[in-house]
Amino acid sequence: MTKEEIFEFINKTRMFSLATVDGSQPHVRNMMLYKADENGIIFVTGKYKDIYKQLQANPAMEMCFFNQENGLQVRIEGSVELLDDLDLKKQVVEVFTFLKPFVESKGYEVLICYRVKNAKAVCWTMKTNFEPKEYIDL
């Protein structure tokens, strides 16, 4: 897959599993992608959540997108950088409308936007299961 095809796939798939580390203990949870393009892969969490604390302590992470229909899995590893951008947070809330009541009661400062940096992806299917990994820089 090309970088553009990966962005298209993950934007369409949207749901991903995110792995972080707290000390020596790995943690994984499902998340929703905000968007992915040449400007980066962006997702959002809450300032009160463990994921925020874990990524602040150790910005290394891996995300995994999977489409069961075609059996394609795309894993992306890298690190995150915090984006302190009120306009971005407002755009996110317009897309993820379920956040509106939360933001109205707590304010935008509780939303944390992250961009993945130094990202590289590897694609997997049952057909390519035993082939060497080929990483694509994003």
Secondary structure, DSSP 8 states (H G I E B T S, - for coil): --HHHHHHHHHHH-EEEEEEEETTEEEEEEEEEEEEETTEEEEEEETTSHHHHHHHH--EEEEEEEETTTTEEEEEEEEEEEE--HHHHHHHHHHSGGGHHHHHHH-GGGEEEEEEEEEEEEEE-STTTTS---EEE-
